[in-house]
Amino acid sequence: MKMIKINVGQKEIHVIEGELFHRYRMNPDLEEIKKQISFDTVEYFRKWEKKPMLYEGLGMELLMPCFYYESSYIQAVFTAEAEKLKKLLPTEKVHPLLIDPKNGVIAISAFSHKKTDIDPYNAFTISVVIMKPKPKHFGLSSLPESVTQGDSWIYIWKFPVNTELSLVGGIEAYNYPKHLTDISFEARENEMFACFTHEGAAEVSLYGKKPRTKPGNETIAHALSMRKGHVLDIPFYINLLSEGHSYSQKSCRLELGNGPIADVLRELNIGHLVRYDYVPKAQMILPAPTQID
């Protein structure tokens, strides 16, 4: 794998020579990509028309949505103290979803994006599960809909990634709180393992079992962000080609090392597991953001 430097608008960015961004600049040849992925299907993407979006920080337009042709991920949702979760949110316009009067929920997710418009990369998201802005339902009645079914609302508090292209794209397009670090994502014999590092050592590690999987449906995660004081809705469409989940406390475990993110997670008094998801096969679509306030 050879890295080269190319001009992306007003910036020079390292990309993989011959990979999708170098070849297509977000304007993919779906038939060619179909030959490169193990899922052998790109039908999910044909219903979407790509349109130019201005990246102000780059001084150029790129076509959106961004397509993720082959991905895997694990996710663990835990209880955490609601008052402390509120301090992670960027505005009083959004509120933690409550599982009981004192506790909200936090989602810790690890991704391996093997083939995308912005090339392969690994990522973590640490997100506060929130109530839908101006929701019809509140509190406990919202939990099954928001956490265990197909339309969730989150605020991504931290977003480690391991490639420069993903870092720049996420910040410029969505103002995501991304930072660059080393990330591991491994399928072991009996479990999945993922971690990101701080100063060369594992800061947050997630271990998860491999429950029985089955074909799933499309789900939507609304990952809110902020720009210039306004709330942005960023719907992330996920085609679950193979997925399994568990509610057993033994299905996954979270380990916290040393670092600023781990220190804050300790302060949240993370409690019991609400749900664990194992998704070995997925395709995703990330559209341009929409201002909703």
Residue pairs with C-beta under 8 A, 6 or more apart in sequence:
1 16
2 16
2 17
2 18
3 14
3 15
3 16
3 17
4 14
4 15
4 16
4 17
4 22
5 12
5 13
5 14
5 15
6 12
6 13
6 15
6 22
8 58
8 60
8 168
9 55
9 57
9 58
9 59
9 60
10 57
10 58
10 59
10 60
11 57
11 58
11 168
13 164
13 165
13 168
14 163
14 164
14 165
15 21
15 22
15 119
15 164
15 165
16 22
16 119
16 120
19 119
19 120
20 28
20 33
20 115
20 116
20 117
20 118
20 119
21 117
21 118
21 119
21 165
22 119
24 117
25 62
25 63
26 50
26 62
26 63
26 64
26 66
26 117
26 118
27 50
27 63
28 67
28 117
30 42
30 45
30 46
31 42
33 42
33 69
33 115
34 40
34 41
34 42
36 69
36 115
37 69
37 70
37 114
37 115
38 70
39 69
39 70
39 241
39 281
39 283
42 69
44 239
44 283
44 285
45 67
45 69
45 283
45 285
48 65
48 67
48 285
50 63
50 64
50 65
51 63
51 64
51 288
52 61
52 62
52 63
52 64
53 61
53 62
53 63
53 64
53 173
53 288
54 60
54 61
55 61
55 62
55 172
55 173
56 172
57 171
57 172
58 168
58 172
64 173
64 286
64 287
64 288
65 285
65 286
65 287
65 288
66 116
66 117
66 118
66 169
66 285
66 286
67 116
67 117
67 283
67 284
67 285
68 113
68 115
68 116
68 117
68 282
68 283
68 284
68 285
68 286
69 115
69 116
69 283
70 113
70 114
70 115
70 281
70 283
71 111
71 112
71 113
71 114
71 116
71 279
71 282
71 283
71 284
72 111
72 112
72 114
72 185
72 187
72 279
72 280
72 281
72 282
73 109
73 110
73 111
73 112
73 277
73 279
73 282
74 109
74 110
74 192
74 194
74 206
74 208
74 252
74 276
74 277
74 278
74 279
75 107
75 108
75 109
75 110
75 276
75 277
75 279
76 107
76 108
76 109
76 206
76 208
76 252
76 254
76 273
76 275
76 276
76 277
77 105
77 106
77 107
77 108
77 129
77 147
77 273
77 274
77 275
77 276
78 105
78 106
78 108
78 254
78 270
78 271
78 272
78 273
78 274
79 99
79 103
79 104
79 105
79 106
79 270
79 271
79 272
79 274
80 103
80 104
80 105
80 106
80 268
80 269
80 270
80 271
81 102
81 103
81 104
81 268
81 269
82 96
82 98
82 101
82 102
82 103
82 104
83 102
84 267
84 268
84 269
85 96
85 104
85 106
85 128
85 268
86 95
86 96
88 128
88 155
88 157
88 264
89 95
89 96
89 128
89 130
89 155
90 155
90 226
91 226
91 229
91 231
93 133
93 231
93 293
94 130
94 131
94 133
94 155
94 224
94 231
95 130
95 131
96 104
96 105
96 128
96 129
96 130
96 131
97 104
97 105
97 129
97 130
97 131
97 139
97 142
97 143
97 146
97 147
97 153
98 104
98 138
98 139
98 140
99 105
99 140
99 143
99 274
100 140
103 271
104 128
104 129
105 128
105 129
105 143
105 147
105 274
106 126
106 127
106 128
106 129
106 265
106 268
106 270
107 125
107 126
107 127
107 129
107 154
108 124
108 125
108 126
108 127
108 204
108 206
108 254
109 124
109 125
109 126
109 127
110 122
110 123
110 124
110 183
110 185
110 192
110 194
110 195
110 206
111 122
111 123
111 124
111 125
111 185
112 122
112 185
112 194
113 120
113 121
113 122
113 123
113 284
114 120
118 163
118 165
118 166
118 169
119 163
119 165
119 166
120 163
121 161
121 162
121 163
121 165
121 166
122 161
122 162
122 183
122 184
122 185
122 194
123 159
123 160
123 161
123 162
123 166
123 183
124 158
124 159
124 160
124 183
124 194
124 196
124 204
125 154
125 156
125 158
125 159
125 223
126 156
126 157
126 158
126 159
126 204
126 261
126 265
127 154
127 155
127 156
127 157
127 223
128 154
128 155
128 157
129 146
129 147
129 152
129 153
129 154
130 153
130 154
130 155
130 224
131 138
131 142
131 146
131 153
132 142
132 146
132 153
132 222
133 153
133 224
133 231
133 233
133 292
133 293
135 142
137 145
145 151
146 152
146 153
147 274
147 275
148 275
150 217
150 218
150 219
150 220
151 219
151 220
151 222
152 219
152 220
152 221
152 222
153 221
153 222
153 224
154 221
154 222
154 223
154 224
155 223
155 224
155 225
156 176
156 177
156 223
156 224
156 225
157 177
158 177
158 179
158 261
159 170
159 176
159 177
159 178
159 179
160 178
160 179
160 180
160 181
160 183
160 196
160 261
161 167
161 170
161 178
161 179
161 180
161 181
161 183
162 180
162 181
162 182
162 183
162 196
163 180
164 180
166 178
167 178
167 179
167 180
170 176
170 178
171 178
173 288
173 289
174 223
174 225
174 232
174 234
174 289
175 225
175 226
175 227
175 232
176 225
181 196
181 197
181 198
182 196
182 197
182 200
183 194
183 195
183 196
183 197
184 193
184 194
184 195
184 196
185 192
185 193
185 194
186 192
186 193
186 194
187 280
190 209
190 210
191 207
191 208
191 209
191 210
192 206
192 207
192 208
192 209
192 210
192 278
193 205
193 206
193 207
194 205
194 206
195 202
195 203
195 204
195 205
195 206
196 202
196 203
196 204
197 203
198 257
198 258
198 259
198 260
198 261
198 262
199 258
199 259
201 257
201 258
201 259
202 255
202 257
203 256
203 257
203 258
203 259
203 261
203 262
204 254
204 255
204 256
204 257
204 259
204 261
204 262
204 265
205 254
205 255
205 256
205 257
206 252
206 253
206 254
206 255
207 252
207 253
207 254
207 255
208 251
208 252
208 276
208 278
209 246
209 250
209 251
209 252
209 276
209 278
210 244
210 278
210 280
211 244
211 245
211 246
211 251
211 276
211 278
212 244
213 242
213 243
213 244
213 278
213 280
214 242
214 243
214 244
215 240
215 241
215 242
215 243
216 240
216 241
216 242
216 243
216 279
217 240
218 237
218 238
218 239
218 240
219 237
219 238
219 240
220 235
220 236
220 237
220 238
221 235
221 236
221 238
222 233
222 234
222 235
222 236
223 234
223 235
223 236
224 231
224 232
224 233
224 234
225 231
225 232
225 234
225 289
226 232
227 289
227 291
230 291
230 293
231 291
231 292
231 293
232 289
232 290
232 291
232 292
233 289
233 290
233 291
233 292
234 286
234 287
234 289
234 290
235 287
236 284
236 285
236 286
237 284
237 285
237 286
237 287
238 279
238 282
238 283
238 284
239 282
239 283
239 284
240 279
240 281
240 282
241 281
241 282
241 283
242 279
242 280
242 281
242 282
243 277
243 278
243 279
243 280
243 281
243 282
244 277
244 278
244 279
245 275
245 276
245 277
245 278
246 252
246 275
246 276
246 278
247 273
247 274
247 275
247 276
248 273
248 276
249 272
249 273
251 273
251 276
252 273
252 276
254 270
256 262
256 265
256 266
